[in-house]
Amino acid sequence: MYTLYYYPANANAAPHMMLEEIGADFRLSLVDRATEAQKSDTYLKINPNGRIPALQDGDLTLFEAAAIVLYLADTHPEAGLAPRVGTPERAVFYQWLIFLTNSLQEELMIWQYPDRLTGDDKPAEAVVKTGAQARAAAYLDVIEDHLAANDPYFLGDTISAADLYLTMLCRWARPMTTPPRARPAIARLLDLTTSRPAVQRAYAAQSITDGIA
Ligand SMILES: N[C@@H](CCC(=O)N[C@@H](CS)C(=O)NCC(=O)O)C(=O)O
């Protein structure tokens, strides 16, 4: 049985969607950010970075949401959430998943937590926040252009883990000046992913009641 360490709507959301999509036997273990449990000695033994999520599968412990998503996709090929390794489609899948986690997710994190870079310097915080939002918006525009040309998913007709990952990030990005859903192709993808029972189960289990993305 898998154990997913989570906090509602955090970076565990995409791994959680994957567990539901593949029909895995899993349990959720709350890492309560309200009490800084992610920095506890117990959790640091699971993820030494003190970040959520982490996944345990028997003797295997994994951190980094994208690594968990890839592991679940690879060990459950029957779910069809990633193209076969070594194919051009797999390369395109890697490109978008890594773009999401390395580029869009990073800018969203800076936008949400600018003080991690600026400390108490409030004027600098505003500048950092504005810049991060602008870069995140530009990345969303790149995704929008790709989805408009490859409708409806990153890989065209076939849903993949990258679409679920985008769905997670789009929830975080909802308070942006131009939210992801203002872009028609992204909105169409979100309509499709958020109507999936597996995705709805994942958010319901995290007690998310204000919409998915
Ligand atoms: N790159 C990591 C980022 C994980 C991350 O930053 N998680 C946040 C929640 S979304 C967290 O644990 N924040 C608590 C903290 O930084 O103390 C991943 O994708 O797994």
The ligand as an SDF file (V2000), in Angstrom:
LIG
                    3D

 20 19  0  0  0  0  0  0  0  0999 V2000
    9.5990   21.0140   -5.6500 N   0  0  0  0  0  0  0  0  0  0  0  0
    8.8160   20.4610   -4.5750 C   0  0  0  0  0  0  0  0  0  0  0  0
    8.1280   21.6180   -3.8620 C   0  0  0  0  0  0  0  0  0  0  0  0
    7.3460   21.1500   -2.6790 C   0  0  0  0  0  0  0  0  0  0  0  0
    6.8310   22.3270   -1.8740 C   0  0  0  0  0  0  0  0  0  0  0  0
    7.3590   23.4370   -1.9030 O   0  0  0  0  0  0  0  0  0  0  0  0
    5.7780   22.0650   -1.1130 N   0  0  0  0  0  0  0  0  0  0  0  0
    5.1920   23.0870   -0.3030 C   0  0  0  0  0  0  0  0  0  0  0  0
    3.6880   22.9360   -0.2970 C   0  0  0  0  0  0  0  0  0  0  0  0
    2.9960   23.1950   -1.9000 S   0  0  0  0  0  0  0  0  0  0  0  0
    5.6780   22.9790    1.1190 C   0  0  0  0  0  0  0  0  0  0  0  0
    5.8850   21.8840    1.6050 O   0  0  0  0  0  0  0  0  0  0  0  0
    5.8240   24.1090    1.8020 N   0  0  0  0  0  0  0  0  0  0  0  0
    6.1490   24.1170    3.1810 C   0  0  0  0  0  0  0  0  0  0  0  0
    7.4700   24.7380    3.4780 C   0  0  0  0  0  0  0  0  0  0  0  0
    8.1720   25.1390    2.5260 O   0  0  0  0  0  0  0  0  0  0  0  0
    7.8120   24.8110    4.6580 O   0  0  0  0  0  0  0  0  0  0  0  0
    7.7830   19.4730   -5.1240 C   0  0  0  0  0  0  0  0  0  0  0  0
    7.2840   19.6970   -6.2300 O   0  0  0  0  0  0  0  0  0  0  0  0
    7.5210   18.4670   -4.4730 O   0  0  0  0  0  0  0  0  0  0  0  0
  1  2  1  0
  2  3  1  0
  2 18  1  0
  3  4  1  0
  4  5  1  0
  5  6  2  0
  5  7  1  0
  7  8  1  0
  8  9  1  0
  8 11  1  0
  9 10  1  0
 11 12  2  0
 11 13  1  0
 13 14  1  0
 14 15  1  0
 15 16  2  0
 15 17  1  0
 18 19  2  0
 18 20  1  0
M  END
$$$$
